[in-house]
Amino acid sequence: MIKIGVTSDTHDRGLPRQMLDDFKGVDLIIHAGDACSFDDINELKKIAEVIAVFGNMDDMKFRESYNEKLIIEKEGVLIGIYHGRGPAKRVLDFVVEEFKNDKVDVVIFGHSHCAIKEVIDGVLYFNPGSPNDKFCAPYCAYGILEVQDGEVDAKLIKVK
């Protein structure tokens, strides 16, 4: 089994202690863009390996270091990673469209700051929200994925 911490849209505003503590037991951290600096990524790297993509608010230096879209395999599960785009209320539509021709089991995305856990056509779309910014969202959140033998258990965790 592999345990994956999932975050997005941290916007260089400081990472909440609750999330950092919860991530201490993970094997991998996925950041779905809009870190807005290397500081957040470097802080997460002190805990575990970090895989990240860039978002619309990330600068050119960050974009030169990370991809816009990735597909990785963990424990027999294909995981797509993409920040997202467009209006917050339509980000899921744009993400579904982005991955319509890709073989994936899970898609991790961000952009809207709203936590989403929804299965569409057999694919789990998982947006951890933002752990430190409620823009367009009722609460701050992050996620944990447990992946084992081709199965995924996804949890959204509200920041208290």
N, C-alpha and C positions, 0 to 999 in steps of 0.2 A: 504494500500500500504506500501511496505517496500523498502527503498532505500539502496543500497549496494555499498560501495566503493570497488574497486577491484585493487589489485596491485600484483606484483611479482618481483623477481630478484632485490631486493633493495641492496643486497650485503654489508650492513653496510657502505654505502657511503653517508649517510645523505639523508633525504627525502625532496623533493622540496616543498617550501612554497605554490606554486600553488596547488599541490595535497592536502596538509594538509588543506588548506583553503576550497577546494571543498569538502573534506570529512567531514567538520564540520556539514553538514546537513544530514549525513547518519545515518541509524539505526544500521548498521553492516558493518564491514570491513573484506574482505577476502584477505588473503595473500597466494599466490600460490607457496611459497617456495623460497629458496635461500635468506632468510633474512640475514643469516650469523652471526647473533648475536641476542640477546634478545633486544638490544637497539631500533631497528626499530619497533619491535612488541610492546614494552612498550610505545614508542611515539604514536603509533596508538591507543593503549588502552586508552590513555588520551582523545581520541575523541569519540570512540564507542567500543562496544564489537568486539573482533577480533577472527576470526576463521582462522587457518593457517595449512598448511601441510609443511613437510620438503622437501627440494630439494637436489640435488646431491652435492652442495657445503656447506651444513649445517653440523656442527660438531655433534659428538655423543651426547653431552649434549642437543642440540636442538632436535635431533632425538628421544631422550628419552622423550621429552616433547610433541611432536606432531606426528601425524600419517602421513604415506606416501600418503594415499588416504582416502577421506571422501565422503559421500553422505549425504546431508542435505535437509530438506524440508522447504520452505518458501512460504507462500501464495499459496499453492497448486502446487508449482513448485519444482521438484527434481533437485538439483544442485550437480553435481560431482565436486570434487576439487582434483587436482593432479598436481604435478610439471611438469612432462614430462621427457623425456630422449632421448638420441641419438643425431645425428647431427641436427643442427638448422633447416636445410631445410627439415628434415623428422619428426620433433617433432609431427606435427599434425597427421601423420600416426600412430605413436606409441601411441598417446593419444586416437585416435579412437579405436585402437586395445584393449587398456586397459579397455575401457568402453563398448565393444561390447556386453557383457552379462549382463550389468546393465541397469535397467530402470532409465533413466535420461532425463531431458528436456534441461538442460544446462550443459556444462562442462567448468569449469574455469581451465586454466593451464598456464604455463609459460615456462621457460627453454631457449627458443630461443631469448628472449629479443625483438622479433618482434610482434607487435600488430596484432592480427588476430580476425576477426569476420566473421564466416562462418557457414552456416547451412548444415549439412550432414545427410541425412536420417532422417530429422525432428528434429535433435538435434543441438542446437546452441553451437558451440565451440568458446570460448572466451578467448583469451590471451591478457591481458592488456599491454603486453610489459614490459619494465623496465622504471621506472620514472626517473632514474638517470644514465643509462649506455646504450650507443648505440651499444654495441658489436653485430655485425651481423644485426643491425637495422638502418634504415635511420633516425629515430627520437626516442626520449623518450616519453613514454605514460603511461597512467593508464586508468581505466574504472569506469563507474557508471552503475549499473543495477537498474532498477525500476521494481519491481515485484508486480503484483496485479491480483487477481482472476485467477490465472493460466496463466497469460500472462507476457512476459518479454520484456522490452525495454532496449537495451544495447547500450551504447555510449562509444566510444574510444575517449580519450581526449589527444591531443598532449601537451607536456610540452613546454612552450614558452621560 
